[in-house]
């Protein structure tokens, strides 16, 4: 499959159902919690991808950094691929309690689930490793804030030390994952602090 065919428009139209059934499974996963207001993971994913593309398109410095090649593809192409699959394991990890849903560990389960998909797409091994790593780490910063919205001490330094090659990508996904969330309504002060942290570290 040519990655240029992987777009929000083509996914939404159903054009890629045979090639990427794992994405379309997410149409059946409904999220209802402080981050999502009865939103399917499928719709959330497409919203994140669109917002990510728009944000990067407005930032020339980030575009230049993501133009770097990793194997046969640019960092940008691999990041967008990771964005499409960042929540791919929410079907397997969904727990419903009353009218609330949670997805503990979906990042790590997703890191493993995405590997055969990437292999099927024909990515080089180093490209597969990078995309899977982004999927596996995309929740790191979400879990690094306390209930007041303050970043836990040393979280950024720790990530930079452990995953230096994907720091930019992880901050970007975390930013748009937050900016497109329902957290703005349910926990506005925490939402604002998170957004400010990401913006400060992407400049």
VOMARVO-155285 format. One record per residue (C-alpha): residue in three letters; x negated, y negated, z negated; residue number from 0. Coordinates in Angstrom, 3 decimals. Each point is the difference from the previous one (the first is absolute). Example, Ala and Ser with C-alpha at 12.3 -4.5 7.8 and 13.67 -1.06 7.14 Angstrom:
% residues 2
{type->ALA	c1->-12.300	c2->4.500	c3->-7.800	seq->0}
{type->SER	c1->-1.370	c2->-3.440	c3->0.660	seq->1}
END
This chain:
% residues 203
{type->UNK	c1->0.000	c2->0.000	c3->0.000	seq->0}
{type->UNK	c1->-1.307	c2->-3.442	c3->0.946	seq->1}
{type->UNK	c1->0.014	c2->-2.244	c3->-3.087	seq->2}
{type->UNK	c1->1.122	c2->-2.924	c3->2.151	seq->3}
{type->UNK	c1->3.439	c2->1.645	c3->0.157	seq->4}
{type->UNK	c1->0.302	c2->-0.144	c3->-3.795	seq->5}
{type->UNK	c1->1.972	c2->-3.179	c3->-0.545	seq->6}
{type->UNK	c1->2.912	c2->-1.095	c3->-2.158	seq->7}
{type->UNK	c1->2.168	c2->-0.256	c3->3.113	seq->8}
{type->UNK	c1->-0.810	c2->3.509	c3->1.219	seq->9}
{type->UNK	c1->0.441	c2->1.547	c3->-3.432	seq->10}
{type->UNK	c1->3.302	c2->-1.767	c3->-0.608	seq->11}
{type->UNK	c1->1.314	c2->1.066	c3->3.399	seq->12}
{type->UNK	c1->-0.672	c2->3.653	c3->-0.799	seq->13}
{type->UNK	c1->-2.468	c2->0.346	c3->2.854	seq->14}
{type->UNK	c1->-2.594	c2->1.719	c3->-2.207	seq->15}
{type->UNK	c1->2.237	c2->2.480	c3->-1.842	seq->16}
{type->UNK	c1->-1.649	c2->3.035	c3->1.566	seq->17}
{type->UNK	c1->-3.544	c2->-1.248	c3->-0.567	seq->18}
{type->UNK	c1->0.437	c2->-1.395	c3->-3.521	seq->19}
{type->UNK	c1->2.879	c2->1.795	c3->-1.751	seq->20}
{type->UNK	c1->-1.520	c2->-0.834	c3->-3.386	seq->21}
{type->UNK	c1->0.868	c2->-3.669	c3->0.511	seq->22}
{type->UNK	c1->3.616	c2->0.704	c3->0.847	seq->23}
{type->UNK	c1->0.447	c2->2.191	c3->-3.085	seq->24}
{type->UNK	c1->-0.312	c2->-3.246	c3->-1.958	seq->25}
{type->UNK	c1->3.396	c2->-1.102	c3->1.341	seq->26}
{type->UNK	c1->1.506	c2->2.338	c3->-2.608	seq->27}
{type->UNK	c1->-1.989	c2->-1.413	c3->-2.929	seq->28}
{type->UNK	c1->1.820	c2->-2.823	c3->-1.787	seq->29}
{type->UNK	c1->-1.975	c2->-2.101	c3->-2.460	seq->30}
{type->UNK	c1->1.747	c2->-1.776	c3->-2.847	seq->31}
{type->UNK	c1->-2.219	c2->-1.516	c3->-2.682	seq->32}
{type->UNK	c1->-1.516	c2->-3.403	c3->-0.855	seq->33}
{type->UNK	c1->-1.942	c2->0.092	c3->3.280	seq->34}
{type->UNK	c1->2.794	c2->1.099	c3->2.343	seq->35}
{type->UNK	c1->3.730	c2->-0.707	c3->0.139	seq->36}
{type->UNK	c1->1.562	c2->3.130	c3->1.526	seq->37}
{type->UNK	c1->-2.419	c2->-0.128	c3->2.891	seq->38}
{type->UNK	c1->-1.112	c2->3.021	c3->2.002	seq->39}
{type->UNK	c1->-3.715	c2->0.699	c3->0.048	seq->40}
{type->UNK	c1->0.258	c2->0.004	c3->3.799	seq->41}
{type->UNK	c1->1.251	c2->-3.601	c3->0.080	seq->42}
{type->UNK	c1->-2.470	c2->-1.041	c3->-2.679	seq->43}
{type->UNK	c1->-2.863	c2->1.463	c3->2.039	seq->44}
{type->UNK	c1->0.972	c2->-1.883	c3->3.144	seq->45}
{type->UNK	c1->0.400	c2->-3.209	c3->-1.998	seq->46}
{type->UNK	c1->-3.484	c2->0.407	c3->-1.474	seq->47}
{type->UNK	c1->-1.561	c2->0.686	c3->3.397	seq->48}
{type->UNK	c1->1.688	c2->-3.063	c3->1.522	seq->49}
{type->UNK	c1->-1.004	c2->-2.250	c3->-2.897	seq->50}
{type->UNK	c1->-3.571	c2->1.283	c3->0.091	seq->51}
{type->UNK	c1->-0.307	c2->-0.669	c3->3.716	seq->52}
{type->UNK	c1->1.413	c2->-3.507	c3->-0.435	seq->53}
{type->UNK	c1->-2.298	c2->-0.849	c3->-2.911	seq->54}
{type->UNK	c1->-3.138	c2->1.188	c3->1.782	seq->55}
{type->UNK	c1->1.060	c2->-1.821	c3->3.156	seq->56}
{type->UNK	c1->-0.094	c2->-3.265	c3->-1.937	seq->57}
{type->UNK	c1->-3.465	c2->0.544	c3->-1.479	seq->58}
{type->UNK	c1->-2.885	c2->-0.246	c3->2.450	seq->59}
{type->UNK	c1->-2.689	c2->0.913	c3->-2.544	seq->60}
{type->UNK	c1->1.782	c2->3.231	c3->-0.923	seq->61}
{type->UNK	c1->0.538	c2->0.794	c3->3.679	seq->62}
{type->UNK	c1->-3.741	c2->-0.240	c3->0.594	seq->63}
{type->UNK	c1->-0.820	c2->2.318	c3->-2.891	seq->64}
{type->UNK	c1->2.557	c2->2.556	c3->1.133	seq->65}
{type->UNK	c1->-1.302	c2->-0.064	c3->3.582	seq->66}
{type->UNK	c1->-2.939	c2->2.154	c3->-1.123	seq->67}
{type->UNK	c1->0.008	c2->3.470	c3->1.547	seq->68}
{type->UNK	c1->0.202	c2->3.161	c3->-2.110	seq->69}
{type->UNK	c1->-0.467	c2->2.864	c3->2.403	seq->70}
{type->UNK	c1->2.220	c2->-0.540	c3->3.029	seq->71}
{type->UNK	c1->2.370	c2->-2.481	c3->-1.620	seq->72}
{type->UNK	c1->-0.205	c2->-3.341	c3->-1.746	seq->73}
{type->UNK	c1->0.557	c2->-0.480	c3->-3.706	seq->74}
{type->UNK	c1->3.212	c2->-1.794	c3->0.938	seq->75}
{type->UNK	c1->1.361	c2->2.951	c3->1.965	seq->76}
{type->UNK	c1->-0.792	c2->2.375	c3->-2.855	seq->77}
{type->UNK	c1->1.512	c2->-2.365	c3->-2.561	seq->78}
{type->UNK	c1->3.255	c2->-0.221	c3->1.954	seq->79}
{type->UNK	c1->0.076	c2->3.782	c3->0.233	seq->80}
{type->UNK	c1->-0.461	c2->0.221	c3->-3.763	seq->81}
{type->UNK	c1->2.823	c2->-2.508	c3->-0.472	seq->82}
{type->UNK	c1->2.376	c2->2.203	c3->1.973	seq->83}
{type->UNK	c1->-0.847	c2->2.942	c3->-2.249	seq->84}
{type->UNK	c1->-0.685	c2->-1.655	c3->-3.357	seq->85}
{type->UNK	c1->3.243	c2->1.358	c3->-1.515	seq->86}
{type->UNK	c1->0.196	c2->3.208	c3->2.013	seq->87}
{type->UNK	c1->0.192	c2->2.192	c3->-3.128	seq->88}
{type->UNK	c1->2.948	c2->-1.708	c3->-1.653	seq->89}
{type->UNK	c1->2.304	c2->2.798	c3->1.137	seq->90}
{type->UNK	c1->-2.057	c2->2.567	c3->-1.920	seq->91}
{type->UNK	c1->-0.495	c2->-2.122	c3->-3.115	seq->92}
{type->UNK	c1->3.469	c2->-1.525	c3->-0.422	seq->93}
{type->UNK	c1->1.563	c2->0.366	c3->-3.450	seq->94}
{type->UNK	c1->3.530	c2->-1.327	c3->-0.512	seq->95}
{type->UNK	c1->1.277	c2->-0.981	c3->-3.423	seq->96}
{type->UNK	c1->3.488	c2->-1.478	c3->0.056	seq->97}
{type->UNK	c1->-0.025	c2->-2.556	c3->2.806	seq->98}
{type->UNK	c1->-3.756	c2->-0.556	c3->-0.204	seq->99}
{type->UNK	c1->-2.709	c2->1.664	c3->2.061	seq->100}
{type->UNK	c1->-3.714	c2->0.296	c3->-0.682	seq->101}
{type->UNK	c1->-2.917	c2->1.449	c3->1.937	seq->102}
{type->UNK	c1->-2.863	c2->0.673	c3->-2.393	seq->103}
{type->UNK	c1->-3.134	c2->1.233	c3->1.763	seq->104}
{type->UNK	c1->1.267	c2->-0.679	c3->3.503	seq->105}
{type->UNK	c1->-3.299	c2->-1.676	c3->0.861	seq->106}
{type->UNK	c1->-2.137	c2->3.049	c3->-0.750	seq->107}
{type->UNK	c1->2.479	c2->2.463	c3->1.467	seq->108}
{type->UNK	c1->0.166	c2->-2.228	c3->3.061	seq->109}
{type->UNK	c1->-3.774	c2->0.045	c3->0.348	seq->110}
{type->UNK	c1->0.169	c2->3.765	c3->0.502	seq->111}
{type->UNK	c1->3.206	c2->0.032	c3->2.052	seq->112}
{type->UNK	c1->-1.347	c2->-2.497	c3->2.527	seq->113}
{type->UNK	c1->-3.157	c2->1.999	c3->0.802	seq->114}
{type->UNK	c1->1.584	c2->2.558	c3->2.374	seq->115}
{type->UNK	c1->2.004	c2->-2.808	c3->1.621	seq->116}
{type->UNK	c1->-3.192	c2->-1.922	c3->0.734	seq->117}
{type->UNK	c1->-1.628	c2->3.136	c3->1.336	seq->118}
{type->UNK	c1->3.013	c2->0.540	c3->2.245	seq->119}
{type->UNK	c1->-0.400	c2->-3.560	c3->1.286	seq->120}
{type->UNK	c1->-3.554	c2->0.812	c3->1.070	seq->121}
{type->UNK	c1->-1.875	c2->-2.369	c3->-2.281	seq->122}
{type->UNK	c1->-3.701	c2->0.550	c3->-0.587	seq->123}
{type->UNK	c1->-0.909	c2->1.411	c3->-3.390	seq->124}
{type->UNK	c1->-1.349	c2->-3.289	c3->-1.381	seq->125}
{type->UNK	c1->3.161	c2->-1.755	c3->1.147	seq->126}
{type->UNK	c1->2.182	c2->2.611	c3->-1.697	seq->127}
{type->UNK	c1->-1.945	c2->-0.387	c3->-3.232	seq->128}
{type->UNK	c1->0.413	c2->-3.763	c3->0.052	seq->129}
{type->UNK	c1->3.744	c2->-0.005	c3->0.670	seq->130}
{type->UNK	c1->0.643	c2->2.706	c3->-2.596	seq->131}
{type->UNK	c1->-2.059	c2->-1.958	c3->-2.536	seq->132}
{type->UNK	c1->2.066	c2->-3.145	c3->0.575	seq->133}
{type->UNK	c1->3.221	c2->1.983	c3->-0.440	seq->134}
{type->UNK	c1->-1.369	c2->1.594	c3->-3.160	seq->135}
{type->UNK	c1->-1.068	c2->-3.315	c3->-1.502	seq->136}
{type->UNK	c1->2.824	c2->-2.295	c3->1.110	seq->137}
{type->UNK	c1->1.679	c2->0.190	c3->-3.421	seq->138}
{type->UNK	c1->-3.179	c2->-0.752	c3->-1.978	seq->139}
{type->UNK	c1->0.579	c2->-3.719	c3->-0.440	seq->140}
{type->UNK	c1->3.730	c2->0.413	c3->-0.577	seq->141}
{type->UNK	c1->-0.920	c2->2.066	c3->-3.055	seq->142}
{type->UNK	c1->-2.719	c2->-2.427	c3->-1.112	seq->143}
{type->UNK	c1->2.327	c2->-2.699	c3->-1.337	seq->144}
{type->UNK	c1->1.498	c2->-0.054	c3->-3.479	seq->145}
{type->UNK	c1->3.699	c2->-0.637	c3->-0.632	seq->146}
{type->UNK	c1->-0.603	c2->-3.742	c3->-0.086	seq->147}
{type->UNK	c1->-1.547	c2->0.065	c3->3.454	seq->148}
{type->UNK	c1->-3.593	c2->-0.451	c3->-1.112	seq->149}
{type->UNK	c1->-2.701	c2->1.982	c3->1.782	seq->150}
{type->UNK	c1->-1.754	c2->2.441	c3->-2.284	seq->151}
{type->UNK	c1->-3.602	c2->-0.907	c3->-0.719	seq->152}
{type->UNK	c1->-2.625	c2->1.403	c3->2.366	seq->153}
{type->UNK	c1->2.596	c2->1.499	c3->2.383	seq->154}
{type->UNK	c1->-1.273	c2->-1.865	c3->3.040	seq->155}
{type->UNK	c1->-3.670	c2->0.620	c3->-0.789	seq->156}
{type->UNK	c1->0.700	c2->3.676	c3->-0.584	seq->157}
{type->UNK	c1->1.747	c2->0.364	c3->3.338	seq->158}
{type->UNK	c1->-2.716	c2->-1.921	c3->1.819	seq->159}
{type->UNK	c1->-2.579	c2->2.385	c3->-1.456	seq->160}
{type->UNK	c1->1.936	c2->3.176	c3->0.779	seq->161}
{type->UNK	c1->1.553	c2->-0.876	c3->3.383	seq->162}
{type->UNK	c1->-1.940	c2->-2.917	c3->1.509	seq->163}
{type->UNK	c1->0.827	c2->0.876	c3->3.611	seq->164}
{type->UNK	c1->3.766	c2->-0.286	c3->-0.461	seq->165}
{type->UNK	c1->0.300	c2->-2.850	c3->-2.506	seq->166}
{type->UNK	c1->1.291	c2->-2.440	c3->2.609	seq->167}
{type->UNK	c1->2.481	c2->2.504	c3->1.408	seq->168}
{type->UNK	c1->1.307	c2->0.940	c3->-3.438	seq->169}
{type->UNK	c1->0.464	c2->-3.614	c3->-1.055	seq->170}
{type->UNK	c1->1.878	c2->-0.710	c3->3.222	seq->171}
{type->UNK	c1->2.401	c2->2.922	c3->-0.355	seq->172}
{type->UNK	c1->0.500	c2->-0.830	c3->-3.676	seq->173}
{type->UNK	c1->0.813	c2->-3.600	c3->0.850	seq->174}
{type->UNK	c1->2.669	c2->0.761	c3->2.593	seq->175}
{type->UNK	c1->1.351	c2->2.947	c3->-1.998	seq->176}
{type->UNK	c1->0.605	c2->-2.517	c3->-2.785	seq->177}
{type->UNK	c1->1.106	c2->-2.987	c3->2.066	seq->178}
{type->UNK	c1->2.707	c2->2.032	c3->1.749	seq->179}
{type->UNK	c1->1.220	c2->1.622	c3->-3.219	seq->180}
{type->UNK	c1->3.032	c2->-0.655	c3->-2.205	seq->181}
{type->UNK	c1->-2.375	c2->-0.858	c3->-2.841	seq->182}
{type->UNK	c1->0.442	c2->-3.647	c3->0.967	seq->183}
{type->UNK	c1->3.553	c2->0.273	c3->-1.353	seq->184}
{type->UNK	c1->-0.374	c2->2.478	c3->-2.854	seq->185}
{type->UNK	c1->-3.264	c2->-1.303	c3->-1.461	seq->186}
{type->UNK	c1->-0.779	c2->-3.377	c3->1.587	seq->187}
{type->UNK	c1->-2.807	c2->-1.049	c3->-2.352	seq->188}
{type->UNK	c1->-1.802	c2->3.312	c3->0.411	seq->189}
{type->UNK	c1->0.583	c2->-0.167	c3->3.746	seq->190}
{type->UNK	c1->-1.584	c2->-3.442	c3->0.219	seq->191}
{type->UNK	c1->-3.080	c2->0.986	c3->-1.996	seq->192}
{type->UNK	c1->-0.559	c2->3.035	c3->2.201	seq->193}
{type->UNK	c1->0.319	c2->-2.038	c3->3.189	seq->194}
{type->UNK	c1->-2.410	c2->-2.620	c3->-1.322	seq->195}
{type->UNK	c1->-2.551	c2->2.682	c3->-0.854	seq->196}
{type->UNK	c1->0.092	c2->1.462	c3->3.495	seq->197}
{type->UNK	c1->-0.127	c2->-3.369	c3->1.708	seq->198}
{type->UNK	c1->-2.957	c2->-1.092	c3->-2.135	seq->199}
{type->UNK	c1->-1.950	c2->3.091	c3->0.902	seq->200}
{type->UNK	c1->0.777	c2->-0.141	c3->3.704	seq->201}
{type->UNK	c1->-1.421	c2->-3.468	c3->0.518	seq->202}
END
